[in-house]
Amino acid sequence: MFIESQHNNLFKELFALRDKKNRDASGLFLVEGQKQVLEIPKDRNIKYIIVSESYNGNVPEGKVVTVSDRLFSKLAFTKTPQGIAAAVEKKEFDAAKIIKQNGFFVILENISDPGNLGTIIRSAHAFGAKAVFISKESADVYSDKTIRSSMGSIFHIPVIDNANLNDIIKLLKQEKVLIAATSPKAKKSLDGAIFTKKFAFIVGNESNGISAQIQKTADVLIKIEMPGKAESLNAAAAAAIIMYEASKKP
């Protein structure tokens, strides 16, 4: 199939995926770039592979839609697109089943920057987290910037977005998961002794931290000791430090 008109119904459907509202409604999201598309795992359902008419690189198996270079430039998020993208179905996860595993979990409340969100997902994958739970108020998991910042990790770890954190925390507590929250006012420093077989930690908004209501649900408050004079750490940096410590627990 070759599309050269922006009024084509399929192109309009694909172009609409640039907007979060349409991603939510369709259950699809766009992945752009040769490396990103070729590394999509086979257990993910690719609905369409979109290539520009001048693209001559590798193409994964699937339903290929070729569009003019002009239309691909309209569809792409990058200024100098590589000429390949994919419309991928979101994957649903059973939170209650995931939480039954031993290991550690990451809970994110109102992380507003998609770059931070993607970086935290990447760190969670690198350090072996069992899942990442993301509040409804956070940045969009399926935005191009989040996906790029995750460097493909979004496909390799369960990510539950639009989560009701009260419900998630209730499930965690039912499974005897120790829940920690980061707080600069905490008396307990980050220490390997706090990590249990089943552990979760909450990271809050970049500017305002964790809300008082969510903080109250924590079993322990922790802080990261900083011998330097910086006032605070970036949310993604703080999360990575905690995950590194959690990953050392046998």
Residue, then its C-alpha position, 0 to 999 in steps of 0.5 A: m500500500f502506498i499513501e501520498s495524500q494526507h487525507n487518506n483515512l489510514f494516514k489520518e489514523l496513524f497521524a492521530l497517534r501523535d496525540k495522547k488522547n488518540r493513543d489512549a482511545s486506540g490502544l496504539f502508539l508510535v515507535e520511530g527510528q530504525k533501531q527502535v523499530l527493529e528491536i521491538p520484541k516479537d511478543r508485541n503486536i505491531k499493527y502497522i510498519i510505516v516506511s517512507e518511499s525512499y527508505n531502503g533499510n531493513v523492515p521487520e515482518g508485518k503489515v507494511v504501509t509506504v508513505s511519501d517522504r513528505l507525509f513521513s516527515k509530517l508523521a515523524f517526531t524527529k527533525t531528520p527522520q530515518g524513514i521507518a516507524a511502527a504502530v504498536e499495540k499497548k500491552e496489558f499487565d495483571a498487576a495482582k499477578i506481578i506483585k506476587q513475585n519476589g523482588f522490588f517494584v517502582i512506584l512513580e507519583n506525578i513524574s511530569d518530565p517524559g525524559n525522567l520517566g523514560t530514564i527511570i524505566r530504563s534503570a528499572h529494566a537494568f537493575g531488575a525491577k519486577a514492574v513500574f507502576i505510574s500514576k495517572e497524573s504522570a507524563d505519558v508513558y507512550s509519548d515519543k520522548t518517554i519511549r526514546s529515553s527508555m532506550g527500548s526498555i519499555f518493551h522489556i519490563p511490565v509498565i502499568d500506567n494510569a495506575n491508581l496508586n492507592d489500589i496498587i499500594k493496597l495490593l502490595k501490602q496484601e502481599k507483605v511488600l515493604i513500601a518505602a518513600t523518599s523524603p528529605k525529612a526522613k531519619k533513615s538513610l538509604d541502607g541495604a538493611i531496609f531491603t527485603k525479599k519483596f520491596a517497593f519504593i515511591v518516587g514523587n514529583e520532580s518539584n513537589g516530591i511525594s504527596a502527603q497522602i501517598q507518603k502516609t502509606a509508606d512503611v518507612l521513609i528513607k533519604i539518600e545521604m549527599p555529602g556534597k552541597a547540592e540541594s537535591l537529586n534529579a528524580a531519575a538519579a535518585a530512583a537509579i541509586i535506590m534501584y542499584e542498592a535494591s539490586k544488590k539484595p540476594 
